[in-house]
């Protein structure tokens, strides 16, 4: 049976899904609402399980020359005193390397892997399930019918809402700041400084650049700052370690509110949610891309196993993925709750037990998926 498959979204999740389907022998259509000229500007950190999934998608070779390998995570207090560190090479031994790189470079690797066959500037205007198939109307008025529609359109997924699979994402009470810095201090480790309901993460990402990821907990009614660079410099003005030099080199800063998606199910008839559209979390564990890449591998496997029974394949996908994604959400919440404990209590506890607590949050992800 030749399945007619549509992937909605050409970010990391959508392109990885298309790659997983191609590896399994399918040729999906891929559409993206944004223009082809839209290129992500931030960096990204890929833990070992993300690298394993990319290897299973046959993409480890093009990824190898990109970015910087990260062998150690170092956690500091706001004054720059060491709390604990995690040996990433040991944690992910036999699984995969941890790497920081340009998000745009990762997206280009994925795009090349699907042959560049993406229809940009193409929105899905309407979706209707009729007799087990999905009838799709695109923004230009073109109609098409598919055996399977895969929503990889992110945490604010329109397909999720249109298919009746769930409502809006739930705010987590965090504001996240992202930047790529050139001319900053020379670093070789992933470094995190923990403040009062805030944290500042910086790491090398290749090409003498640093990827900066910082956040703060805020009240629900808080709004994003009009000048995120000024807010970062204000928020982290008293931090030590590499922070002052990084702040001095800051130029463009992206700002966003974080939220999570919690659903009872990800499939309805011939419609399936993947990636952030299905199970978004706050980015604290750097597992958003990893979970999307794992989704792509598993979806290709289950569809290849039962190509004549799409509902059975989607049930198998949910059975294999839901517990693992729930585990990531729970550990993300635990990490964020720990971060928000007052430093006078949190920092002594982390000096004693931080290495074990934080490493244990990844232990289940070392196992095959």
C-alpha positions as CSV (number, residue, x, y, z in Angstrom):
1,X,0.0,0.0,0.0
2,X,1.3,3.5,-0.9
3,X,0.3,5.8,1.9
4,X,-0.6,9.4,1.1
5,X,1.0,11.2,4.0
6,X,1.1,15.0,4.8
7,X,3.6,16.5,7.3
8,X,2.5,19.9,8.5
9,X,5.5,22.0,9.6
10,X,9.1,22.1,8.4
11,X,10.9,22.9,11.7
12,X,13.1,20.3,13.4
13,X,10.1,18.1,14.2
14,X,8.5,18.2,10.8
15,X,11.8,17.7,8.8
16,X,12.9,14.9,11.1
17,X,9.5,13.2,10.7
18,X,9.8,13.4,6.9
19,X,13.3,11.9,7.1
20,X,12.1,9.1,9.3
21,X,9.3,8.3,6.9
22,X,11.7,8.4,3.9
23,X,14.0,6.0,5.7
24,X,11.0,3.7,6.1
25,X,10.2,3.8,2.4
26,X,7.4,6.5,2.4
27,X,7.4,9.8,0.4
28,X,5.4,12.3,2.4
29,X,4.3,15.8,1.3
30,X,5.7,18.5,3.6
31,X,4.2,22.0,3.9
32,X,5.3,25.0,5.9
33,X,3.3,28.2,6.5
34,X,6.4,30.3,6.8
35,X,8.6,31.3,3.8
36,X,11.8,29.4,2.9
37,X,13.8,32.5,3.9
38,X,12.9,32.0,7.6
39,X,16.1,30.7,9.2
40,X,16.3,30.0,13.0
41,X,18.8,32.4,14.6
42,X,19.5,30.7,17.9
43,X,21.7,27.8,19.0
44,X,20.6,24.4,20.2
45,X,22.1,21.8,22.6
46,X,21.6,18.1,21.6
47,X,22.2,15.6,24.5
48,X,23.3,12.1,23.7
49,X,19.9,10.6,23.1
50,X,19.3,13.2,20.4
51,X,22.6,12.2,18.7
52,X,21.5,8.6,18.9
53,X,18.2,9.4,17.1
54,X,20.0,11.4,14.4
55,X,22.3,8.4,13.9
56,X,19.3,6.1,13.5
57,X,18.0,8.6,10.9
58,X,21.3,8.2,9.0
59,X,22.3,11.8,9.8
60,X,25.4,11.4,12.0
61,X,27.9,12.0,9.2
62,X,26.6,15.4,8.1
63,X,26.2,16.5,11.7
64,X,29.8,15.5,12.7
65,X,31.6,18.7,11.5
66,X,29.1,21.1,13.0
67,X,29.2,22.9,16.3
68,X,31.2,21.8,19.4
69,X,31.1,18.7,21.4
70,X,30.2,19.2,25.0
71,X,31.8,16.8,27.5
72,X,30.9,18.4,30.8
73,X,28.1,20.4,32.4
74,X,29.2,22.7,35.3
75,X,26.7,24.1,37.7
76,X,27.7,27.3,39.6
77,X,26.0,29.6,42.1
78,X,25.4,33.2,41.1
79,X,28.8,34.2,42.6
80,X,30.6,31.6,40.4
81,X,31.2,29.1,43.2
82,X,31.0,25.5,41.9
83,X,27.9,23.5,43.0
84,X,28.6,20.2,41.1
85,X,29.4,19.0,37.6
86,X,28.1,16.2,35.3
87,X,30.4,14.1,33.1
88,X,28.4,14.0,29.9
89,X,30.7,11.6,28.2
90,X,30.2,9.0,31.0
91,X,26.5,9.7,31.3
92,X,25.8,9.1,27.6
93,X,28.5,6.5,27.0
94,X,27.4,4.1,24.3
95,X,24.5,6.4,23.4
96,X,25.8,9.4,21.6
97,X,27.8,12.6,21.9
98,X,26.4,15.8,23.3
99,X,26.7,18.7,20.9
100,X,25.9,22.4,20.7
101,X,25.5,24.0,17.3
102,X,23.5,26.5,15.3
103,X,19.8,25.6,15.1
104,X,19.9,26.8,11.5
105,X,22.7,24.3,10.7
106,X,20.7,21.5,12.2
107,X,17.7,22.5,10.2
108,X,19.7,22.6,7.0
109,X,21.0,19.0,7.6
110,X,17.4,17.8,8.1
111,X,16.2,19.7,5.0
112,X,18.8,18.2,2.8
113,X,17.9,14.8,4.1
114,X,14.4,15.1,2.8
115,X,15.6,16.4,-0.6
116,X,14.4,19.9,0.0
117,X,10.9,18.8,-1.0
118,X,9.0,21.3,1.1
119,X,6.2,23.5,0.0
120,X,6.8,26.8,1.8
121,X,4.3,29.6,2.2
122,X,1.6,26.9,2.4
123,X,-0.8,27.0,5.3
124,X,-3.5,24.4,6.1
125,X,-6.7,26.3,6.1
126,X,-9.1,23.4,6.9
127,X,-9.0,19.7,7.8
128,X,-11.9,17.3,7.8
129,X,-11.9,13.6,8.6
130,X,-14.2,11.7,6.3
131,X,-14.5,7.9,6.0
132,X,-11.1,7.4,7.7
133,X,-9.3,9.8,5.4
134,X,-8.2,13.4,6.0
135,X,-9.5,16.0,3.5
136,X,-7.2,19.1,3.6
137,X,-7.7,22.5,2.2
138,X,-4.6,24.6,1.8
139,X,-4.3,28.4,2.0
140,X,-4.3,28.7,-1.8
141,X,-7.6,26.9,-2.0
142,X,-6.1,23.6,-3.3
143,X,-7.8,20.5,-1.9
144,X,-6.1,17.1,-1.2
145,X,-6.9,13.9,0.6
146,X,-4.5,11.9,2.7
147,X,-4.4,8.6,4.6
148,X,-2.3,10.3,7.3
149,X,-1.8,13.9,8.4
150,X,1.1,14.4,10.8
151,X,1.0,17.7,12.8
152,X,4.5,18.9,13.5
153,X,3.4,22.5,13.8
154,X,4.7,23.2,17.3
155,X,3.3,24.0,20.7
156,X,0.7,26.3,19.2
157,X,-0.4,23.7,16.7
158,X,-3.4,24.7,14.6
159,X,-3.9,21.0,13.6
160,X,-4.2,20.0,17.2
161,X,-7.1,22.4,17.7
162,X,-8.7,21.7,14.3
163,X,-8.7,18.0,14.9
164,X,-10.1,18.3,18.4
165,X,-7.1,16.8,20.1
166,X,-6.5,19.5,22.6
167,X,-6.6,23.2,23.3
168,X,-3.9,25.8,23.8
169,X,-0.5,25.1,25.4
170,X,-0.3,25.9,29.2
171,X,2.1,28.6,30.3
172,X,4.8,27.4,32.7
173,X,5.5,30.8,34.2
174,X,8.9,31.3,32.6
175,X,10.4,33.8,30.2
176,X,13.3,32.5,28.2
177,X,16.1,34.6,26.6
178,X,18.3,33.2,23.8
179,X,21.3,34.7,22.0
180,X,24.3,33.8,19.9
181,X,27.4,35.7,21.1
182,X,30.6,36.3,19.2
183,X,33.6,37.8,20.9
184,X,32.7,36.4,24.3
185,X,35.0,34.6,26.7
186,X,36.7,31.3,25.6
187,X,34.7,28.4,27.0
188,X,34.8,24.6,26.5
189,X,32.0,23.5,28.9
190,X,28.3,23.9,29.2
191,X,28.0,26.3,32.2
192,X,24.9,27.1,34.2
193,X,24.8,29.7,37.0
194,X,21.7,29.4,39.2
195,X,20.3,32.6,40.7
196,X,17.1,33.4,42.6
197,X,14.3,32.0,40.4
198,X,16.6,32.5,37.4
199,X,19.4,30.7,35.6
200,X,22.1,31.7,33.0
201,X,23.4,29.0,30.7
202,X,26.2,29.4,28.2
203,X,28.2,27.0,26.0
204,X,30.5,27.0,22.9
205,X,28.7,26.2,19.7
206,X,31.5,26.3,17.1
207,X,32.9,29.1,15.0
208,X,34.1,30.9,18.2
209,X,30.5,31.5,19.0
210,X,28.6,31.0,22.3
211,X,25.0,29.9,22.7
212,X,23.3,31.7,25.6
213,X,20.1,30.4,27.1
214,X,18.7,32.2,30.2
215,X,15.4,32.3,31.9
216,X,13.5,33.7,34.9
217,X,10.3,32.7,36.7
218,X,7.5,35.3,36.4
219,X,4.0,35.8,37.5
220,X,1.2,34.8,35.1
221,X,0.3,38.4,34.3
222,X,3.9,39.4,33.5
223,X,4.6,40.6,29.9
224,X,7.7,40.0,27.9
225,X,10.2,42.9,28.3
226,X,10.2,45.4,25.5
227,X,14.0,45.4,25.5
228,X,15.2,41.8,26.2
229,X,18.9,42.6,26.1
230,X,18.5,45.4,28.7
231,X,16.4,43.0,30.8
232,X,19.1,40.3,30.7
233,X,21.8,42.8,31.7
234,X,19.6,44.0,34.6
235,X,18.6,40.5,35.7
236,X,22.1,39.0,35.7
237,X,24.1,42.1,36.5
238,X,25.4,40.6,39.8
239,X,26.3,37.2,38.4
240,X,29.9,36.2,38.3
241,X,31.9,33.6,36.3
242,X,31.7,34.2,32.5
243,X,28.4,36.1,32.8
244,X,29.8,39.7,32.8
245,X,31.9,39.1,29.7
246,X,29.0,37.4,27.9
247,X,26.6,40.2,28.8
248,X,29.1,42.8,27.4
249,X,29.1,40.9,24.1
250,X,25.4,40.5,23.8
251,X,23.8,41.9,20.7
252,X,20.5,40.5,19.5
253,X,18.3,38.6,22.1
254,X,15.2,36.6,21.4
255,X,12.6,36.4,24.1
256,X,9.7,34.0,24.5
257,X,7.3,32.7,27.1
258,X,7.5,28.9,27.7
259,X,4.6,26.6,27.9
260,X,3.8,22.9,27.9
261,X,1.3,20.6,26.1
262,X,-0.3,17.9,28.1
263,X,-2.8,15.6,26.2
264,X,-4.6,12.4,26.9
265,X,-3.9,11.2,23.3
266,X,-2.0,12.3,20.2
267,X,-4.1,10.6,17.5
268,X,-7.6,10.9,16.1
269,X,-8.5,9.0,13.0
270,X,-5.8,9.7,10.4
271,X,-4.3,12.6,12.3
272,X,-1.3,12.4,14.6
273,X,0.5,15.0,16.7
274,X,4.3,14.8,17.0
275,X,7.1,16.8,18.7
276,X,6.0,20.0,20.5
277,X,2.5,19.8,19.1
278,X,2.0,16.6,21.2
279,X,4.3,17.0,24.3
280,X,6.0,20.3,24.6
281,X,7.7,21.1,27.9
282,X,9.8,24.0,29.2
283,X,13.3,23.7,27.7
284,X,15.2,23.1,31.0
285,X,16.4,19.5,30.1
286,X,17.1,20.4,26.4
287,X,14.9,17.5,25.4
288,X,12.5,19.2,22.9
289,X,14.5,18.4,19.8
290,X,15.6,15.0,21.2
291,X,11.9,13.9,21.8
292,X,11.0,15.1,18.3
293,X,13.9,13.2,16.7
294,X,12.9,10.0,18.7
295,X,9.3,10.5,17.5
296,X,10.5,10.5,13.9
297,X,12.4,7.3,14.3
298,X,9.5,5.5,16.0
299,X,6.9,6.7,13.6
300,X,8.9,5.4,10.6
301,X,9.3,2.0,12.3
302,X,5.6,1.5,13.3
303,X,4.3,2.6,9.9
304,X,6.8,0.3,8.1
305,X,5.6,-2.6,10.3
306,X,1.9,-2.1,9.6
307,X,1.5,0.1,6.5
308,X,-1.9,-1.4,5.8
309,X,-3.3,-0.5,9.2
310,X,-2.6,3.2,10.0
311,X,-4.8,3.2,13.2
312,X,-2.8,0.2,14.6
313,X,0.5,2.0,13.7
314,X,-0.6,5.2,15.5
315,X,-1.7,3.2,18.6
316,X,1.8,1.5,18.6
317,X,3.4,4.9,18.3
318,X,1.5,6.3,21.3
319,X,2.3,3.2,23.4
320,X,6.0,3.5,22.7
321,X,6.3,7.3,23.2
322,X,3.9,8.5,25.8
323,X,5.6,7.2,29.0
324,X,8.9,8.5,27.9
325,X,7.6,11.9,27.1
326,X,5.7,12.0,30.3
327,X,9.0,11.2,32.1
328,X,10.7,14.2,30.4
329,X,7.8,16.5,31.5
330,X,7.9,15.3,35.1
331,X,11.7,15.7,35.3
332,X,11.6,19.1,33.7
333,X,9.1,20.2,36.3
334,X,11.3,18.8,39.1
335,X,14.4,20.6,37.7
336,X,12.5,23.9,37.6
337,X,11.1,23.4,41.1
338,X,14.6,22.8,42.3
339,X,15.9,25.9,40.5
340,X,13.2,28.0,42.3
341,X,14.1,26.9,45.8
342,X,15.7,29.9,47.7
343,X,19.5,29.8,47.1
344,X,20.3,29.6,50.8
345,X,18.6,26.2,50.9
346,X,19.1,25.0,47.3
347,X,22.9,25.6,46.9
348,X,24.1,23.6,49.9
349,X,21.8,20.7,48.9
350,X,23.1,20.8,45.3
351,X,26.7,20.7,46.5
352,X,25.9,17.5,48.4
353,X,23.5,15.8,46.0
354,X,23.2,17.8,42.8
355,X,25.3,15.5,40.7
356,X,23.2,12.4,41.5
357,X,19.8,14.2,41.3
358,X,20.4,15.9,38.0
359,X,22.1,12.9,36.4
360,X,19.3,10.6,37.5
361,X,16.8,12.8,35.6
362,X,18.5,11.6,32.4
363,X,19.0,7.9,33.3
364,X,15.8,6.7,31.7
365,X,16.7,8.4,28.5
366,X,19.9,6.5,28.2
367,X,17.8,3.4,27.6
368,X,16.6,2.6,24.1
369,X,13.3,4.1,23.0
